[in-house]
Every structure is written in C-alpha cells, then in structure tokens.
C-alpha cells in the first residue's frame, strides 16, 4: 500500500514512495510555495529552471507545461479551477497581461525520454519489458549511475515514431544484470514496428549466437550480401527474439559481427542459429535521432467513489466506530481488458491512528471494486489522510485519485443529549404549554429570581446562579446573610429590568449555567431520571447540591481500573453510561453537567440537564424516623396480642364494655 508523495521544504521539493519514510530531492523551487487549486485538486510549482510543473493531488506523476514564468509574473487559480498566468505588460491598457494556461494541451508536448538506450523484450502478446541500459554507453565518462526510470513514469506512454505505443504499468529499479539499471513493464496498446527491411536488410539473414561471456554475446550474420551488414548506426538498437532473451547492440566488430548485451543471460543458448523470420531489429536507441518518446497518454481510466462525500473532505470518526468507503475503477473500451487486475492502490498517512483494511473485488464486467474499512480502536486524537489512486491513470483524466481525511476526534455535530419520553419543540418551550397523555404538564415556570436550595436547607440558597432573572423585582429567600452575599446576575448584570437583559430565544432554550438568567422554564421530573452518554462520563451538580446520587451503574472491570487510575487527578466519580439513573433526595431544581473525561476518549462532549423535582421524598432524617416509629408501634401491638394469647387472658365482651359505660339510675327509699 505504498504510494508516492511530494513534500515541500523551503525551496526544495522532495519525493517519497513509502509514505514519507525515505525522500529524494526532485526539484529546486524558484519560489517558496506551491500553487494549489482547491476546486480541481491541481497543483503547480515553478522549478529553478523557471519551468512550470503540473500535477493532481494524490499523484506523484507530473508534467512540464513548457511554459516559462518570468520574474514579474504570477500564477493564479480561479474559482473554476482554471490556471491563469498574470504578468506585467507595458503595452496593455491596464498594464497587465492575462494568459489562460491549458495544461491538457501542454502536457502532451512534454517528453520524458532520456539519452539512454532501451532494450525491448516481449514476454507476452500484450506485455513487454523495456530495460534501461547503463549511462557509460552514451557517455563513458558519466558518473551518474542512477536509473532514469522510476515510479513517476508509471502511467506514462512510450511511443515509437515508426509506430506502436504502450503504457508503463510497473518500474523496477534493480536488475539481474549489472549492465542494466532498471526495467519497465509495459502494456502494449499498439504493436511496436520493427526496422523496415528497406532501411535495414540484415533482418533477412540468419543470426547465430557465438562466444557467450556473462551477459555479453557475439552475434554473427550468415549468407549476407557484400553490400549488407551491420553498421555503426546499429549501436543502441535491440535484436528481439520472442521466447528468449533480447540483445542490445553495444559495438560493431565488422559487417557480419556485433557485440551485444543480453537482457536475460540465463535464456541465451550458445551456437543457436535463428532464421530470418525468428528475429527483428527495433530502434529504441539514443542521441539526436532518438525515435521514441515518453509522454502523457490519453485518459483510459475512470475512478468513482460511492458515497456523499467529495475528495479532500474531512470525515470525523469516534472511538469504537467503523466506517466504510467504496470505490470503483474501470478501463475504457479503447484500452485493454484486464482480468481481475488491481487498478487502484490505497495508502494511509498515519497507520498507527486507525485500523484500516482494504478488500478488493471485481464485478461481472471486470471493474475493480475497492472497499476500505476504518475502525477507531485507539484512544488517541489525530488525523490521517487516506488516498485512493490509479497509478496507471493519465494526468488528463478528470479524476485519477481520491483523497480524504479521517479525524479521530469528537464531531462538531455530536452531543450528549437527554432523551425524554416526549419530544418538546422550541416553540413549545418558549410559548406553549405541552402535556403528556395523562394531562400532566411537561414544563413548569420557575419563580422570578429563583435559586435552588442548598444542603443547608430549602430556604437557604447559596448558588451563584439565578434563574428567570428580573433585576426590578426582589429576590426571594433572602433570610440569611450567606444567601444575601451569594447569587450574581450574568446576562442581566447592570440592568434595571428584565426587558433590558437582552435574552434571545437561544439563551432561553439553553440549559447552560452561563444563560441561567434567561432560563424561565424547566422540565419537571421524579426522583429517578435516566441519563445517557456515549462514553465513560462524570456527573456534577452545577449549584453544588449534594442530595443526589447515581444508582444502577454497571461497574465493569475497565471502569474500576479507570477509577483507580484517575483517583488522584479526578475530582469526581467516573460512571459507566450503561444502566445508570440519578436519584434525587431533595426538591426543586437540579442542574447537572455531564462530560466525557478529556484524554480518556477522543470524544469531548459536554451536556447540561435541568430537572425540577416537584414531589420530592422526605428530607433526612424524617423518613428514617417515620419508618422507625412505625416499626416500633407495629411491633408493640404484635407483642401485646402475643402475651394475651399466651396467658389466656379473656378479653372483655361487648356487653361488658356497654355496661361499664352505661349510666345507672339510683333510687333512694322513703323512710
């Protein structure tokens, strides 16, 4: 999954074919920056030779535009992606010359051929090898032994003036023979034509291989006429024999004998004679009469992405999330047909950030399908670039590479949200009076200048947050000095009335503590409220109330280890989002702040939730006292009943009770 990349460092342009691990200097810039067209993904730079060089994003291959930039000129890319050259012109009415640059036409004139001979060798009816010979043949005193062929030639088209062309698909910069520096694999688009018999009648004679010494061989012609034979102009030409090694002519001994270098020495058979119909002569030589060119070919490939995102787009991915991307590459009908050939390649800029896998497949028409899967499994923030490109595609194609960025971070659209049983719209929050299926109100109005209770008591607020603020009205519950000294206005600070506070609809809907002055309504709740969050979170009460607790949390081993690890640095308890609820033991407003731990997850979400408890449980210790007294009374009654049964005590009857309380008439006898 290696892909060549260009880097700029000051006035230098470096090339890397392994994602940036190793680099090779390509150009010295005459200017210190690149010209980049965002809309068309084009870039252009000016070399130290004042040549304008053009390419697309995601592709190493570049072409000279044969356009020289003067000292008093500048390149410009407009909003349509057109490349424009601006220059000073004294003869122009406005003193400025504007020239539109057409890269497509200028690229076709760029010849990347070099003054080194190439040895042609067929390895199939549609595939050939071109071996780059060493520099000392053209210039024995040359010290440059580095190959001219490189991966930047992949996708270029080699053309022979006598006919024939092929596209370079692979380049290898090592060779089994020390006489050759590199070899290029070429898919033949049009068969290459050999030298005609009229200009080179030697092909009508038999050829015999003599005196094989390593890679050097002696080739001799037989039964030649006195006027025919090898000439000095044959140096640099290639003798091609299908099915065996080719021979690059390096020296002419006489008209009937030449010294040649074999491209594959192990395939050479000594004293083997080839009939005239078994060998041909091709001219891929060097010098001023070079008959071959390497240029940019026509567009034969197409690249398509499946999805609603564009190239150079930014995609967010969060922890434990899996994202898939699909691409399709195909070859046009004018090109060659391939059987399950991988046309696309992919590279990941930072492979240690995400787990990225690529799966290749082909449809019924032979189109290459690439499915990329990215999985965020590491707790690390960062961004990586993923590039999908077709190495063999021409720069004339409108889309030959697709580059996008994956950011392992909290997306801007992600929020921690409390999900109620019934959705309440913004209009209902501000102006309506929504009810549930039982007719109960879903919203309640807070008193003016309301402050929630504290742990000191219901009538002793100590919070600095004031809800439904109105500076023109008195503040309730100002019975103690601590309540008088606390509580400050935010949006209403320095205002004389609520109308001057300037509260917007967004502020009235916001549950943040910073907008408490504008918060007039809240949602009533019960003593148990479910809360949800995507990661391990902390829950705090904004007004520092303590009569609440989190219950039902799933204390998995990873949570317990995280609590122990963060015990010294975390001021609040870490909770698992699964199976969690908040149990409020107090009354009135609870203002919770839910947040994900920074550094533990790439998600940096924070949410605020307000709940008003209208029917709270009894305050401590009333509930415990009532339970204790009730238990004692019930236990005493049961004990009395048990003792009466044990000692067979006969309880008074109904009549006895009636007679006891009946008033009797007393009669005094007469004396």
C-alpha positions in Angstrom: 0.0 0.0 0.0 2.9 2.3 -0.7 2.2 5.5 -2.6 4.5 8.3 -3.8 4.1 11.6 -2.1 5.5 15.0 -2.7 6.8 17.2 0.1 7.9 20.8 0.1 10.6 22.0 2.5 11.6 25.7 2.0 12.8 25.9 -1.7 13.0 22.1 -2.2 10.5 19.5 -3.5 11.1 16.0 -2.2 9.6 12.8 -3.4 8.7 9.8 -1.2 7.5 6.4 -2.4 6.9 4.9 1.1 4.7 7.4 2.7 7.4 9.8 3.9 9.9 7.4 5.5 12.5 8.0 2.8 12.7 11.0 0.5 14.6 12.0 -2.6 15.1 15.6 -3.8 13.2 16.2 -7.1 13.3 19.9 -7.7 14.7 23.2 -6.5 12.0 25.8 -6.5 12.5 29.3 -7.8 9.6 30.3 -5.5 9.0 29.1 -2.0 5.4 27.9 -2.4 3.2 25.6 -4.4 0.1 26.8 -6.3 -2.9 24.7 -5.4 -6.3 24.7 -7.0 -8.7 23.5 -4.3 -11.7 23.0 -6.6 -10.0 20.9 -9.1 -7.3 19.3 -6.9 -4.5 20.7 -9.1 -1.1 21.9 -8.0 1.7 23.6 -9.8 5.2 24.8 -8.9 8.0 26.6 -10.6 11.4 25.0 -10.7 14.8 26.6 -10.6 14.7 26.5 -14.4 11.6 28.7 -14.3 9.6 25.8 -15.7 6.0 25.3 -14.7 5.3 21.8 -13.5 1.7 20.5 -13.2 0.1 17.5 -11.4 -3.0 16.4 -9.5 -3.4 15.8 -5.8 -2.7 12.2 -4.8 -0.4 11.6 -7.8 3.4 11.7 -7.9 3.4 11.9 -11.7 3.9 15.4 -13.0 4.4 17.1 -16.4 6.2 20.2 -17.5 3.9 22.6 -19.2 6.6 24.1 -21.5 5.7 27.5 -20.1 8.4 29.7 -18.7 7.4 32.0 -15.8 9.1 35.4 -15.9 10.3 37.3 -12.9 7.4 39.8 -12.9 4.6 37.3 -13.3 2.5 35.1 -11.0 0.3 32.0 -11.3 -3.3 32.2 -10.2 -6.1 29.6 -9.9 -9.6 30.9 -10.1 -12.8 29.5 -8.5 -13.4 27.3 -11.6 -10.0 25.7 -11.3 -8.5 27.4 -14.4 -4.8 28.1 -14.2 -4.0 31.7 -15.2 -0.7 33.4 -15.7 -0.6 37.1 -14.7 2.3 39.2 -16.0 3.2 42.9 -16.3 2.8 44.2 -19.8 3.7 47.8 -20.7 1.7 47.5 -24.0 -1.5 46.5 -22.3 -4.1 49.3 -21.4 -4.2 48.2 -17.8 -0.5 47.2 -17.7 -1.4 43.6 -17.0 -1.3 40.5 -19.3 -3.7 37.7 -18.6 -3.0 34.3 -20.2 -5.1 31.2 -19.7 -3.0 28.0 -19.4 -4.4 24.8 -20.8 -2.5 22.0 -19.0 -4.0 19.3 -21.2 -2.5 20.5 -24.5 0.8 21.5 -22.9 1.3 18.1 -21.2 1.1 16.3 -24.5 4.2 18.2 -25.6 6.3 17.2 -22.6 8.8 14.4 -23.5 10.3 12.5 -20.6 12.6 10.4 -22.8 16.3 10.4 -22.0 19.6 9.7 -23.8 20.0 6.1 -22.8 19.0 3.2 -25.0 16.2 0.9 -24.1 16.2 -2.8 -24.8 12.8 -4.2 -25.8 11.8 -7.7 -24.8 8.4 -9.3 -25.3 7.1 -11.5 -22.5 3.6 -11.9 -24.0 1.4 -10.8 -26.9 0.3 -7.7 -25.0 3.2 -7.2 -22.5 6.8 -6.2 -23.0 9.8 -5.2 -20.9 12.0 -2.2 -21.5 15.5 -2.5 -20.0 17.3 0.8 -19.3 21.0 0.4 -20.3 23.8 2.0 -18.2 25.0 5.6 -18.9 28.5 4.7 -20.0 27.3 3.5 -23.4 26.2 7.0 -24.4 28.9 8.8 -22.3 31.7 6.5 -21.0 32.9 9.3 -18.6 29.5 9.8 -17.0 29.4 9.1 -13.3 25.6 9.2 -12.9 24.7 5.5 -12.5 21.2 6.1 -11.0 18.3 4.9 -13.2 16.2 7.4 -15.1 13.2 5.2 -14.9 11.3 5.5 -11.6 7.7 5.1 -10.3 7.0 8.6 -11.6 6.9 7.0 -15.1 4.1 4.7 -14.2 1.1 5.7 -16.3 3.2 7.4 -19.0 3.0 6.2 -22.6 6.1 5.2 -24.6 5.7 5.8 -28.3 7.8 4.8 -31.2 8.0 7.1 -34.2 7.7 4.2 -36.7 4.5 3.0 -34.9 3.5 1.4 -31.7 2.8 2.6 -28.2 2.4 1.1 -24.7 1.6 2.3 -21.2 4.1 1.8 -18.4 2.5 -0.1 -15.5 5.4 -1.1 -13.3 9.0 0.0 -12.8 11.8 -1.9 -11.0 15.0 0.0 -10.2 17.1 -3.2 -9.8 18.2 -5.6 -12.4 19.7 -9.1 -12.5 22.3 -7.8 -15.0 24.9 -5.2 -13.9 24.6 -3.7 -17.4 21.1 -2.5 -16.9 19.9 -0.1 -14.3 16.1 -0.5 -14.4 13.3 -2.3 -16.2 9.8 -1.1 -17.0 6.7 -3.3 -17.6 4.6 -2.1 -20.5 1.1 -3.0 -21.6 1.1 -2.7 -25.3 -1.7 -0.6 -26.7 -0.4 -0.7 -30.3 2.2 -3.2 -31.5 5.6 -1.7 -32.0 7.0 -1.8 -35.5 10.5 -3.1 -36.2 13.0 -1.6 -38.5 11.8 -1.9 -42.1 13.7 -4.3 -44.4 14.4 -1.5 -46.9 16.5 0.5 -44.4 17.8 -2.5 -42.5 18.1 -5.6 -44.8 20.1 -7.5 -42.2 16.8 -9.0 -40.9 16.6 -11.1 -44.0 19.6 -13.2 -42.9 20.2 -15.8 -40.3 21.6 -14.9 -36.9 23.9 -17.0 -34.7 24.9 -16.6 -31.1 28.7 -17.0 -30.5 31.1 -16.7 -27.6 28.8 -16.1 -24.7 30.6 -14.4 -21.8 28.4 -13.5 -18.8 25.9 -11.0 -20.3 28.0 -10.2 -23.4 27.5 -12.2 -26.5 28.9 -12.2 -30.1 26.2 -12.2 -32.8 27.0 -13.1 -36.4 25.1 -12.8 -39.6 25.3 -15.6 -42.2 24.9 -15.6 -46.0 24.9 -11.8 -46.3 25.5 -9.9 -49.5 28.6 -7.8 -49.8 26.7 -4.6 -49.5 24.7 -5.6 -46.4 25.8 -6.0 -42.8 25.9 -4.2 -39.5 26.8 -0.5 -39.4 27.8 1.9 -36.6 24.3 3.3 -36.6 23.0 0.0 -35.3 24.6 0.6 -31.9 21.8 1.1 -29.4 19.3 -1.0 -31.4 17.7 -4.1 -30.0 17.6 -7.6 -31.5 14.3 -9.1 -30.4 13.8 -12.8 -30.4 10.4 -13.9 -29.0 10.6 -16.6 -26.4 14.2 -15.9 -25.4 16.5 -13.0 -24.4 16.8 -9.8 -26.4 20.2 -8.4 -27.3 21.2 -4.7 -27.1 23.9 -3.9 -29.6 26.9 -2.1 -27.9 29.6 -2.4 -30.5 30.1 -3.3 -34.2 33.1 -5.6 -34.9 32.5 -5.8 -38.6 29.7 -6.0 -41.1 28.9 -9.6 -40.0 29.6 -9.5 -36.2 28.4 -7.3 -33.3 28.9 -7.4 -29.6 25.6 -7.2 -27.7 24.3 -7.4 -24.1 21.6 -9.9 -23.3 18.6 -8.8 -21.2 18.2 -12.3 -19.6 21.6 -14.2 -19.8 20.1 -17.4 -18.5 17.9 -17.7 -21.5 20.8 -17.4 -24.0 21.7 -20.6 -25.9 25.2 -20.7 -27.4 25.7 -21.6 -31.1 21.9 -21.2 -31.6 21.0 -20.0 -35.1 17.8 -18.1 -35.7 16.2 -17.9 -39.1 15.3 -14.5 -40.6 11.6 -14.9 -39.6 12.6 -15.5 -36.0 14.2 -12.2 -35.1 13.6 -8.5 -35.6 15.5 -5.3 -35.1 14.0 -2.4 -33.0 15.4 1.1 -32.7 15.0 2.4 -29.1 18.4 4.0 -29.2 19.7 7.4 -28.0 21.1 10.6 -29.4 19.7 13.3 -31.6 18.0 10.8 -33.7 16.1 9.3 -30.8 13.0 7.7 -32.3 11.0 7.2 -29.1 9.2 9.4 -26.7 7.7 9.1 -23.2 4.7 11.4 -22.9 1.3 11.6 -21.2 -1.2 9.4 -22.8 -4.9 9.9 -23.3 -7.3 9.1 -20.4 -8.3 5.5 -20.4 -9.3 5.0 -16.7 -12.2 6.2 -14.6 -12.4 6.4 -10.8 -15.7 6.6 -9.0 -16.5 6.9 -5.3 -19.7 5.6 -3.7 -20.9 8.0 -1.0 -22.0 11.5 -0.4 -18.5 12.9 0.3 -16.1 14.6 -2.1 -12.4 14.5 -2.5 -10.3 16.3 0.1 -13.2 16.2 2.5 -12.9 15.9 6.3 -14.7 12.9 7.9 -15.0 12.5 11.7 -14.8 9.1 13.3 -15.2 8.4 17.0 -14.0 5.6 19.3 -15.3 2.1 18.6 -16.9 3.4 15.3 -16.5 1.6 12.0 -16.8 3.5 8.7 -16.7 2.0 5.2 -15.8 3.6 1.9 -16.2 2.1 -1.6 -14.6 3.0 -4.9 -14.7 1.6 -8.4 -12.1 1.8 -11.2 -12.5 0.8 -14.8 -10.7 0.9 -18.1 -12.4 2.4 -21.1 -13.3 0.3 -24.2 -10.5 1.9 -26.1 -8.0 0.5 -23.7 -7.1 -3.1 -22.8 -9.3 -5.5 -21.0 -7.9 -7.0 -17.7 -8.9 -10.0 -15.8 -9.1 -9.2 -12.0 -6.3 -6.7 -12.1 -5.9 -4.3 -9.2 -6.2 -0.9 -10.8 -6.4 1.0 -7.5 -4.0 1.4 -4.6 -4.5 2.9 -1.2 -2.2 4.4 1.4 -2.9 5.6 4.9 -0.8 8.5 6.1 -0.9 7.6 9.8 -1.4 3.8 10.1 -1.0 3.8 13.9 -4.0 6.1 14.4 -6.7 3.9 12.9 -7.1 0.3 11.9 -7.7 0.4 8.1 -8.3 -2.6 6.0 -8.8 -2.8 2.2 -10.8 -5.5 0.4 -10.5 -6.0 -3.4 -13.2 -7.5 -5.6 -14.4 -7.4 -9.2 -17.8 -7.1 -10.7 -19.2 -9.1 -13.7 -17.8 -6.5 -16.1 -14.2 -6.8 -14.7 -14.3 -3.4 -12.9 -12.1 -3.2 -9.9 -14.0 -2.6 -6.6 -12.2 -1.4 -3.5 -13.8 -1.4 -0.1 -12.0 0.4 2.7 -12.9 -0.1 6.3 -11.7 2.2 9.1 -12.1 1.3 12.7 -11.2 3.6 15.6 -9.8 1.3 18.2 -7.1 3.5 19.8 -7.8 6.3 22.4 -5.8 8.8 20.5 -6.7 12.1 18.9 -5.3 12.8 15.5 -6.0 12.9 11.8 -4.8 10.7 8.9 -5.0 11.0 5.2 -6.3 8.2 3.1 -5.6 8.3 -0.7 -7.0 6.0 -3.3 -5.4 6.4 -6.7 -5.0 4.7 -10.0 -1.2 4.6 -10.8 -1.7 3.9 -14.5 -4.2 6.7 -15.0 -3.3 9.6 -17.2 -3.0 13.2 -15.8 -5.5 14.1 -18.5 -8.2 12.2 -16.5 -10.5 14.5 -14.6 -10.3 12.2 -11.5 -7.4 9.7 -11.1 -7.1 9.9 -7.3 -9.4 10.4 -4.3 -8.0 11.8 -1.1 -9.9 12.4 2.1 -9.1 12.9 5.7 -10.3 10.9 8.7 -10.1 12.7 12.0 -10.2 10.7 15.2 -12.0 13.3 17.2 -15.4 14.4 18.5 -17.5 15.5 15.6 -19.0 19.0 15.7 -22.5 17.5 15.4 -22.1 15.1 18.4 -23.8 16.0 21.6 -24.7 14.3 24.9 -28.5 14.5 24.9 -31.1 13.7 27.5 -33.9 11.8 25.6 -37.3 12.5 27.2 -40.4 10.3 26.8 -41.9 13.0 24.6 -40.2 15.5 22.3 -40.8 19.2 23.1 -40.3 21.6 20.2 -38.6 25.0 20.6 -41.9 26.8 20.2 -43.5 24.7 22.9 -40.5 25.5 25.2 -41.0 29.3 24.6 -44.7 29.8 24.2 -46.6 26.6 24.6 -48.0 24.5 27.4 -47.4 20.9 26.4 -48.9 18.0 28.4 -48.5 14.2 28.3 -51.1 11.5 27.7 -52.3 11.8 31.2 -52.8 15.6 31.0 -49.8 16.4 33.2 -47.7 19.4 32.3 -44.4 18.7 30.7 -43.0 22.2 31.5 -43.1 24.4 34.6 -42.3 28.0 35.1 -39.6 28.9 37.5 -40.3 31.7 40.0 -38.7 35.1 39.3 -35.1 35.4 40.6 -35.2 31.7 41.6 -32.3 30.0 43.2 -32.3 26.3 44.1 -31.9 25.0 47.6 -28.6 24.0 49.2 -27.5 21.4 51.6 -28.1 23.9 54.4 -31.9 23.9 53.8 -34.6 24.7 51.3 -34.8 28.3 52.4 -31.1 28.9 52.4 -29.9 29.2 48.7 -26.1 29.6 48.3 -25.8 29.1 44.5 -24.4 31.9 42.3 -26.8 31.0 39.5 -30.1 32.9 39.3 -32.9 31.6 37.1 -35.6 33.7 35.4 -33.7 36.8 36.5 -35.5 40.2 36.8 -33.5 43.0 38.5 -36.6 45.1 39.0 -38.1 42.5 41.4 -36.9 41.4 44.8 -35.0 38.1 45.3 -36.8 35.6 47.4 -35.4 33.5 50.3 -33.0 36.3 51.5 -33.4 35.3 55.1 -29.7 34.7 55.9 -26.5 36.6 55.2 -25.0 33.8 53.2 -27.9 33.9 50.8 -27.6 37.7 50.5 -23.9 37.5 49.7 -24.3 34.9 47.0 -26.1 34.9 43.7 -25.0 37.2 40.8 -26.6 38.2 37.6 -24.9 37.3 34.3 -26.9 38.5 31.3 -28.8 40.9 33.5 -25.8 42.4 35.2 -26.1 46.2 35.5 -29.6 46.1 34.1 -32.7 47.6 35.8 -35.3 45.3 34.3 -35.8 42.0 32.6 -36.5 43.7 29.3 -33.1 45.2 29.3 -31.3 41.9 29.7 -31.4 41.2 26.0 -32.2 37.5 26.3 -32.5 35.8 22.9 -34.6 32.7 22.1 -31.4 30.7 22.0 -30.5 31.8 25.5 -34.0 31.0 26.8 -33.6 27.5 25.4 -30.1 26.9 26.5 -29.6 24.8 29.7 -26.1 26.2 30.3 -25.3 27.8 33.6 -24.0 30.9 31.7 -27.5 31.5 30.4 -29.4 30.9 33.7 -30.6 34.5 33.8 -32.7 33.8 30.7 -33.9 30.4 31.7 -37.6 30.6 32.6 -38.9 27.1 32.2 -37.7 23.7 33.0 -38.9 20.1 32.8 -40.5 18.5 35.9 -39.3 15.1 36.9 -39.4 12.4 39.5 -36.7 11.2 41.9 -35.3 8.8 39.3 -34.2 10.2 35.9 -32.4 8.1 33.2 -29.3 9.6 31.7 -27.4 8.5 28.6 -23.9 9.3 27.2 -21.6 7.6 24.7 -18.6 7.1 26.9 -17.4 7.0 30.5 -18.6 10.2 32.0 -18.6 12.3 35.1 -21.8 13.9 36.5 -21.6 17.1 38.6 -24.3 19.4 40.0 -23.7 23.0 38.9 -25.2 24.5 42.0 -23.1 22.3 44.3 -26.1 20.4 45.6 -25.2 17.1 47.3 -28.5 15.4 48.0 -28.4 13.2 44.9 -26.6 10.1 43.8 -26.0 7.9 40.7 -27.5 4.4 41.0 -27.6 1.4 38.8 -24.2 1.9 37.2 -22.5 -1.1 35.6 -19.1 -1.3 37.3 -17.3 -3.3 34.7 -13.6 -4.1 35.3 -12.4 -1.5 32.9 -14.4 1.2 34.8 -12.9 0.1 38.1 -9.4 0.3 36.7 -10.1 3.7 35.2 -11.4 4.9 38.6 -8.3 3.7 40.3 -6.0 5.2 37.7 -7.7 8.6 37.8 -8.3 8.6 41.6 -5.6 11.2 42.3 -6.4 13.5 39.4 -10.1 13.2 39.0 -12.2 15.3 41.5 -15.5 13.4 40.7 -16.5 9.8 40.2 -16.3 8.2 36.8 -19.5 6.4 35.7 -20.5 3.9 33.1 -23.2 5.1 30.7 -25.0 1.7 30.8 -27.9 1.2 33.2 -27.5 4.5 35.0 -30.1 6.8 36.7 -29.9 9.8 39.0 -31.7 9.6 42.4 -32.6 13.0 43.8 -33.2 13.2 47.6 -34.0 16.9 47.6 -36.6 19.1 46.0 -36.9 21.7 43.3 -34.2 22.4 40.6 -31.3 20.1 39.9 -28.8 21.3 37.3 -26.5 18.5 36.2 -23.3 18.8 34.0 -22.4 15.6 32.1 -18.9 15.4 30.5 -16.6 12.9 29.0 -13.2 12.7 30.6 -10.5 14.5 28.5 -7.7 12.3 27.4 -9.7 9.1 28.1 -11.7 9.2 24.9 -11.4 11.2 21.7 -15.0 12.4 22.3 -15.0 15.8 24.1 -18.8 16.1 24.7 -20.3 18.2 27.4 -24.0 18.4 28.1 -26.2 20.2 30.7 -29.5 18.9 32.1 -32.1 20.6 34.3 -34.7 18.7 36.2 -37.2 20.2 38.7 -38.4 17.8 41.4 -42.0 18.7 42.3 -42.8 15.8 44.6 -39.6 15.0 46.5 -39.1 12.3 49.1 -39.0 13.4 52.8 -35.8 15.1 53.9 -33.3 13.4 56.0 -33.8 12.1 58.8 -37.6 12.4 58.7 -38.1 9.3 56.5 -35.9 7.2 58.8 -37.7 8.4 62.0 -41.2 7.7 60.5 -40.0 4.2 59.5 -38.6 3.6 62.9 -41.7 4.7 64.9 -44.0 2.8 62.6 -41.9 -0.4 63.2 -42.0 0.1 67.0 -45.8 0.6 67.1 -46.5 -2.4 65.0 -44.1 -4.5 67.0 -45.7 -3.4 70.3 -49.2 -4.3 69.0 -48.0 -7.7 68.0 -46.3 -8.3 71.3 -49.4 -7.4 73.3 -51.6 -9.7 71.2 -49.0 -12.5 71.7 -48.9 -12.1 75.5 -52.7 -12.1 75.7 -52.9 -15.4 73.8 -50.0 -16.8 75.8 -51.6 -16.3 79.2 -55.1 -17.0 78.0 -56.4 -13.6 79.2 -60.1 -13.3 78.5 -60.8 -10.1 76.8 -63.9 -8.2 77.9 -67.0 -8.7 75.8 -69.1 -6.2 74.1 -71.8 -6.3 76.7 -69.3 -5.8 79.5 -68.0 -2.6 77.8 -71.6 -1.4 77.3 -72.5 -2.0 80.9 -69.3 -0.3 82.1 -70.1 2.9 80.5 -73.9 2.8 80.9 -75.3 5.4 83.4 -77.4 3.8 86.1 -80.4 5.4 87.9 -80.1 5.3 91.7 -83.4 5.1 93.8 -83.5 6.3 97.4 -86.2 4.5 99.5 -88.6 6.6 101.6 -88.1 6.5 105.3 
